[in-house]
Amino acid sequence: MEGFREAVGTSGPVCVRGGRTRWNIGREESSIWTGEPIREVVAPAGIEAFEPAEMTVSAGAGTTLEELAAALEAQGQEVALEGPSGATIGGSLMVGWSPLRRGTLGETTDALLQADCVGADGVRFTAGGPTVKNVTGYDLCRLLVGSLGTLALVGRVILRTRPIPESSRWLAGPVEQSVVRKLVHRAATVLWDGSQTTVLIEGHEVDVRDQTKRLKSAGLSEVELPELPPFRERWSGALPSGGVLQIGAGVVHSWKSPVAPQVAPGIAALALRLRDIFDPERRLNPQCDPHLVAA
């Protein structure tokens, strides 16, 4: 972390380079940066400590999700982070997209227990704490998730882990999503394309088998993992052509590149005040605006 702090320094625009898998998120394509060149730094990488009994893992923010998943899977655990091949822990947290299986894994904001960061002033600080029940002070971790690195640059994290489900099944059929949701205890995800509901159920084998039986009686059949459209946008009340709504998440998977969402004036003003407090000179990822993220 000390080397990371020195690399960030105390002056000049700076950003963290991770896997570059979602590098353009939060950046307007039409904007051209004309300021001082932005330095790119690399966050620490590697898993530092894994406590299966405590269900926590400590790792550098530059660690890839593949490396993290491999280490956790050996002990039958996982985290509520997902992203394309090459994505890093830090990048996934800064984008803030919750996993498709959020019904059982939880939100990405729930996964981050502690973040060791470097602020715009070049000073190290720690947000959160190493335990799930830590409630001391302000919940800065939830503020950092989805901020695109505009409030602080994260170097090391402690994440909450969860057990990998014993069994899982995808089912789909021409049944209303409201009917499907009544037939399952807690779905990992429910998808609706306007005519068909697709649901993922997971948990203990006996429970999954029982729910599968009920769903098949209602008209659903077992299917393979569905291929979703590549873009994400916020639910506006109307499903675009070919789009798939993630029920309960407010996320639409679409084939068309989304338009940046409209932000309420009050929310925009609050976000600017927070950024003024954390980074008054706009050193950190100056090209990025978290409000340009579609979902």
C-alpha positions as CSV (number, residue, x, y, z in Angstrom):
1,M,0.0,0.0,0.0
2,E,2.9,2.4,0.7
3,G,4.1,2.0,-2.9
4,F,0.6,2.5,-4.2
5,R,0.3,5.7,-2.1
6,E,3.6,7.0,-3.5
7,A,2.5,6.2,-7.0
8,V,-0.7,8.2,-6.6
9,G,1.2,11.2,-5.2
10,T,-0.3,14.5,-4.1
11,S,-0.7,16.3,-7.4
12,G,-1.8,15.9,-11.0
13,P,-4.6,13.8,-12.5
14,V,-4.4,10.1,-11.8
15,C,-6.4,6.9,-12.2
16,V,-6.0,3.2,-11.5
17,R,-5.5,0.9,-14.4
18,G,-7.1,-2.5,-13.9
19,G,-8.0,-5.1,-16.5
20,R,-9.4,-2.4,-18.9
21,T,-12.4,-4.6,-19.4
22,R,-14.9,-1.8,-18.9
23,W,-12.6,1.2,-19.3
24,N,-15.2,3.4,-21.2
25,I,-17.9,3.1,-18.6
26,G,-18.8,6.6,-17.2
27,R,-16.9,8.4,-20.0
28,E,-18.7,10.4,-22.6
29,E,-17.6,9.3,-26.1
30,S,-17.9,12.8,-27.4
31,S,-15.7,14.4,-24.7
32,I,-12.0,15.0,-25.3
33,W,-9.7,15.4,-22.3
34,T,-7.6,18.6,-22.8
35,G,-6.2,18.9,-19.3
36,E,-2.9,17.6,-17.9
37,P,-2.1,14.0,-19.0
38,I,-3.7,11.5,-16.6
39,R,-1.2,9.2,-14.9
40,E,-2.2,5.6,-14.7
41,V,-1.2,3.6,-11.6
42,V,-1.7,-0.1,-10.8
43,A,-3.3,-1.3,-7.5
44,P,-1.6,-4.0,-5.5
45,A,-2.6,-7.6,-6.5
46,G,-2.7,-10.9,-4.9
47,I,-4.7,-12.6,-2.1
48,E,-3.3,-11.8,1.3
49,A,-5.5,-13.7,3.6
50,F,-8.5,-16.0,3.3
51,E,-10.5,-17.0,6.4
52,P,-13.1,-19.6,5.3
53,A,-14.5,-19.9,8.9
54,E,-14.9,-16.1,9.2
55,M,-16.2,-15.9,5.5
56,T,-13.8,-13.1,4.7
57,V,-11.0,-12.7,2.2
58,S,-8.3,-9.9,2.0
59,A,-6.8,-9.1,-1.4
60,G,-5.2,-6.4,-3.5
61,A,-7.7,-4.5,-5.6
62,G,-5.7,-5.4,-8.7
63,T,-6.4,-9.1,-8.2
64,T,-8.4,-10.6,-11.1
65,L,-11.8,-12.1,-10.4
66,E,-10.5,-15.4,-11.9
67,E,-7.7,-15.6,-9.4
68,L,-10.1,-14.7,-6.5
69,A,-12.7,-17.2,-7.7
70,A,-10.2,-20.1,-7.9
71,A,-8.9,-19.5,-4.4
72,L,-12.4,-19.3,-2.9
73,E,-13.9,-22.2,-4.9
74,A,-11.3,-24.5,-3.3
75,Q,-13.1,-23.9,0.0
76,G,-16.6,-23.9,-1.4
77,Q,-17.1,-20.1,-1.3
78,E,-17.6,-17.2,-3.6
79,V,-18.2,-13.4,-3.6
80,A,-20.8,-11.1,-5.0
81,L,-18.6,-9.8,-7.8
82,E,-18.7,-10.6,-11.4
83,G,-17.3,-9.2,-14.6
84,P,-15.7,-10.1,-18.0
85,S,-12.5,-12.1,-18.2
86,G,-9.6,-10.1,-17.0
87,A,-11.7,-7.8,-14.7
88,T,-10.2,-7.0,-11.3
89,I,-11.7,-6.8,-7.9
90,G,-11.2,-3.0,-7.8
91,G,-12.7,-2.4,-11.2
92,S,-15.8,-4.5,-10.4
93,L,-16.3,-2.6,-7.1
94,M,-15.8,0.8,-8.8
95,V,-18.3,0.0,-11.6
96,G,-20.6,-1.3,-8.9
97,W,-22.8,-3.6,-11.0
98,S,-24.4,-6.3,-8.8
99,P,-24.2,-9.9,-10.0
100,L,-26.9,-11.6,-12.0
101,R,-27.4,-13.9,-9.1
102,R,-28.0,-11.1,-6.6
103,G,-31.1,-12.9,-5.2
104,T,-28.8,-15.3,-3.3
105,L,-25.4,-13.6,-3.5
106,G,-26.6,-10.2,-2.5
107,E,-25.6,-6.8,-3.8
108,T,-22.0,-5.7,-4.6
109,T,-22.2,-3.1,-1.9
110,D,-22.8,-5.9,0.6
111,A,-19.6,-7.7,-0.4
112,L,-17.2,-4.9,0.5
113,L,-16.4,-4.9,4.2
114,Q,-13.2,-2.8,4.3
115,A,-11.3,-0.7,1.7
116,D,-7.8,0.6,2.2
117,C,-7.6,3.7,0.0
118,V,-5.5,6.7,-1.1
119,G,-7.4,10.0,-1.2
120,A,-6.9,12.9,-3.5
121,D,-4.6,14.5,-1.0
122,G,-2.2,11.5,-1.2
123,V,-3.1,10.3,2.3
124,R,-4.0,6.7,3.1
125,F,-7.2,6.0,4.9
126,T,-9.4,3.0,5.7
127,A,-13.2,2.8,5.1
128,G,-15.2,0.1,6.9
129,G,-13.9,-2.7,9.0
130,P,-12.9,-6.4,8.8
131,T,-16.1,-7.9,10.2
132,V,-19.6,-8.2,8.9
133,K,-21.1,-6.6,11.9
134,N,-18.8,-3.6,12.0
135,V,-21.0,-0.4,12.5
136,T,-18.5,2.2,13.6
137,G,-18.6,5.5,11.8
138,Y,-20.0,6.4,8.4
139,D,-20.5,3.6,5.8
140,L,-18.0,4.9,3.3
141,C,-17.7,1.5,1.6
142,R,-21.2,1.8,0.2
143,L,-20.3,5.2,-1.1
144,L,-17.1,4.0,-2.8
145,V,-18.9,1.1,-4.6
146,G,-20.0,2.5,-8.0
147,S,-18.0,5.7,-7.7
148,L,-15.7,4.9,-10.6
149,G,-12.7,5.9,-8.5
150,T,-13.8,9.5,-8.3
151,L,-13.8,9.7,-4.5
152,A,-10.7,7.6,-3.6
153,L,-8.4,5.1,-5.2
154,V,-8.8,1.6,-3.7
155,G,-5.6,-0.4,-3.1
156,R,-6.7,-3.3,-0.9
157,V,-10.0,-4.7,0.2
158,I,-11.6,-7.2,2.6
159,L,-14.6,-8.9,1.1
160,R,-17.4,-10.9,2.5
161,T,-17.7,-14.4,1.1
162,R,-20.7,-16.8,0.8
163,P,-21.0,-20.5,0.4
164,I,-21.3,-21.8,-3.2
165,P,-24.8,-23.4,-3.6
166,E,-25.0,-27.1,-3.5
167,S,-27.3,-27.2,-6.5
168,S,-28.7,-24.9,-9.2
169,R,-31.1,-25.1,-12.1
170,W,-32.2,-22.7,-14.9
171,L,-35.8,-23.0,-16.0
172,A,-37.9,-21.1,-18.6
173,G,-41.4,-21.0,-20.0
174,P,-44.3,-18.8,-21.2
175,V,-45.5,-18.1,-17.7
176,E,-45.9,-14.7,-16.0
177,Q,-43.0,-13.7,-13.7
178,S,-45.4,-13.0,-10.9
179,V,-46.6,-16.6,-11.0
180,V,-43.0,-17.9,-11.0
181,R,-42.0,-15.8,-8.1
182,K,-44.8,-17.3,-6.0
183,L,-43.6,-20.8,-6.7
184,V,-40.0,-20.4,-5.4
185,H,-38.7,-19.6,-2.0
186,R,-36.0,-17.1,-3.2
187,A,-34.9,-17.1,-6.8
188,A,-31.3,-16.2,-7.6
189,T,-32.6,-14.3,-10.5
190,V,-35.8,-13.9,-12.5
191,L,-35.7,-12.6,-16.1
192,W,-38.6,-11.5,-18.3
193,D,-38.4,-10.9,-22.0
194,G,-42.1,-9.8,-22.5
195,S,-43.4,-13.3,-23.2
196,Q,-41.2,-15.8,-21.3
197,T,-39.9,-16.0,-17.7
198,T,-36.5,-17.4,-17.0
199,V,-35.6,-18.2,-13.5
200,L,-32.5,-19.5,-11.6
201,I,-33.0,-21.4,-8.4
202,E,-30.2,-22.6,-6.2
203,G,-29.5,-23.9,-2.8
204,H,-29.7,-27.4,-1.1
205,E,-30.4,-30.1,-3.6
206,V,-33.6,-31.2,-1.9
207,D,-35.0,-27.7,-2.0
208,V,-34.0,-27.1,-5.6
209,R,-35.5,-30.4,-6.6
210,D,-38.8,-29.5,-4.9
211,Q,-39.0,-26.1,-6.5
212,T,-38.1,-27.5,-9.9
213,K,-41.0,-29.9,-9.6
214,R,-43.4,-27.0,-8.9
215,L,-42.1,-24.9,-11.7
216,K,-42.4,-27.7,-14.2
217,S,-46.0,-28.3,-13.2
218,A,-46.6,-24.6,-14.0
219,G,-45.2,-25.0,-17.5
220,L,-41.5,-24.3,-17.2
221,S,-38.7,-26.5,-18.6
222,E,-35.1,-26.9,-17.6
223,V,-32.7,-24.8,-19.9
224,E,-29.1,-24.0,-20.2
225,L,-27.6,-20.7,-18.9
226,P,-29.2,-18.0,-21.2
227,E,-27.2,-15.6,-23.3
228,L,-28.2,-12.1,-22.3
229,P,-27.8,-9.0,-24.5
230,P,-24.5,-7.2,-23.9
231,F,-25.7,-3.8,-22.8
232,R,-27.3,-2.7,-19.5
233,E,-29.7,0.2,-18.9
234,R,-32.1,1.2,-16.1
235,W,-35.7,0.1,-16.2
236,S,-37.9,3.0,-17.6
237,G,-41.2,1.1,-17.5
238,A,-41.0,-0.1,-21.1
239,L,-39.1,-3.1,-22.4
240,P,-37.0,-2.4,-25.5
241,S,-37.2,-4.7,-28.5
242,G,-35.2,-7.8,-27.7
243,G,-34.6,-6.6,-24.2
244,V,-34.6,-8.7,-21.0
245,L,-35.7,-7.3,-17.7
246,Q,-34.0,-8.5,-14.5
247,I,-37.0,-8.5,-12.1
248,G,-36.4,-6.8,-8.8
249,A,-33.1,-5.2,-9.9
250,G,-34.3,-2.4,-12.2
251,V,-31.8,-3.6,-14.8
252,V,-32.6,-4.1,-18.5
253,H,-30.2,-6.2,-20.7
254,S,-30.4,-4.6,-24.1
255,W,-28.9,-5.1,-27.6
256,K,-28.7,-1.3,-28.1
257,S,-26.1,0.9,-26.4
258,P,-27.9,2.8,-23.7
259,V,-28.4,6.5,-23.3
260,A,-27.0,8.0,-20.1
261,P,-29.9,8.2,-17.6
262,Q,-31.4,11.4,-16.4
263,V,-30.4,12.3,-12.8
264,A,-32.6,14.3,-10.5
265,P,-31.2,17.7,-9.8
266,G,-31.1,17.1,-6.0
267,I,-29.2,13.9,-6.4
268,A,-26.8,15.5,-8.9
269,A,-26.2,18.4,-6.4
270,L,-25.5,16.0,-3.6
271,A,-23.0,14.0,-5.7
272,L,-21.2,17.2,-6.6
273,R,-20.9,18.2,-2.9
274,L,-19.5,14.8,-2.0
275,R,-16.9,15.0,-4.8
276,D,-16.0,18.5,-3.7
277,I,-15.3,17.1,-0.2
278,F,-13.3,14.1,-1.4
279,D,-11.6,15.6,-4.4
280,P,-12.0,19.4,-4.8
281,E,-9.3,19.6,-7.5
282,R,-10.8,16.7,-9.5
283,R,-7.5,14.7,-9.5
284,L,-9.1,11.3,-9.4
285,N,-10.4,9.9,-12.7
286,P,-11.3,13.4,-13.9
287,Q,-12.9,12.0,-17.1
288,C,-15.3,9.8,-15.2
289,D,-18.9,10.6,-14.1
290,P,-20.7,7.8,-12.2
291,H,-24.0,9.2,-13.3
292,L,-23.2,8.2,-16.9
293,V,-23.4,4.6,-15.9
294,A,-26.6,3.2,-17.3
295,A,-27.3,0.6,-14.6
